[in-house]
Amino acid sequence: MRFFSVGELVGHKGSKTFFLFWVFLFALLIDLGILGLFWFVGYDILIFKKTVSSPYRVVVVEGWLNDRVLRRVADLVNKGSVKRVFVVGNRMEYASNFFPKHTFAEMGRLILIRYGVPKDKIVAVPFDVLRDRTLASAMALKEYLDKRHMDVHAFEILTEDIHSRRTYMTYRAVFGRDIEIGVVPISNGVFDSFNWHYCSEGLKQVFAEDVALLYYWLKLGLR
C-alpha cells in the first residue's frame, strides 16, 4: 500500500484525492472551532435559573436524576412549604425487576420517600416514550394536569444544573405563558464549571448536553 505525502496530494489538483484532502482539512478546522467554542462556553450556556413568585409550593422532578441530585431535591422540599411534588419519568429499560412499575417516575418517587419526603406529597407521572425524553416529560405532565383539571398556576423544576436551560425552554414551550415556571439548577456533585473538562464524565455530559440544547432549539422553534 502506498501512502501519499501532503505535497503529492496538493500536487494532484485535478484528482479526487486532492478534493477529499481539502474537504477533510476544512471539516477538521470546523470541528476544532466548535470544540474550542464548547470548551470556553459549553458549560455556562447550559445553566439557567428562574424563580417564581411563590417558590417551593409545587415542584417538578425528573425521576432519572442521579442519587446526589435527588438527595438535594429532598432537602429543598423538606425545608420548604411544598404542597405537591410531581416526579416525571419514562419506562425503564434496566433494573425493572427491582421496581415493579418499571418507570423512572416510580423510582424517583421511592427514592424521595426514602430521603424523608412525605409520600402523600409525591405524585408519579409516568410515560412510555423513550425519544426526546425532556419534551415527552413536559407533555406528560401537562396531559396529567389537564385531564384532572388541577389548578396549578406555577411550579418549579428541580433538575441537574447542566440540564436546566433545556428543561426550562422545553416546559415553557409546552405550557405556554399562562403558567409561571421556574427552574432550580442543582449540581450533580461530580463536576462543576471549574473542573468539568478535567474528567471524562464531565466532557461527555457537557458536550452531549450542548448538542441536545441545539437540537431542542431547532426542534421547538419548528413546532
Sequence and secondary structure as in RCSB ss.txt:
>XXXX:A:sequence
MRFFSVGELVGHKGSKTFFLFWVFLFALLIDLGILGLFWFVGYDILIFKKTVSSPYRVVVVEGWLNDRVLRRVAD
LVNKGSVKRVFVVGNRMEYASNFFPKHTFAEMGRLILIRYGVPKDKIVAVPFDVLRDRTLASAMALKEYLDKRHM
DVHAFEILTEDIHSRRTYMTYRAVFGRDIEIGVVPISNGVFDSFNWHYCSEGLKQVFAEDVALLYYWLKLGLR
>XXXX:A:secstr
     HHHHHH TTSHHHHHHHHHHHHHHHHHHHHHHHHHHTTGGG   B  SSTTSEEEEETTS HHHHHHHHH
HHHHTT  EEEEEEEB SS TTTSTT BHHHHHHHHHHHTT  GGGEEEEEE   SSHHHHHHHHHHHHHHHTT 
   EEEEEEEGGGHHHHHHHHHHHHTTSSEEEEEEE  SS  TTTGGGSHHHHHHHHHHHHHHHHHHHHHHT 
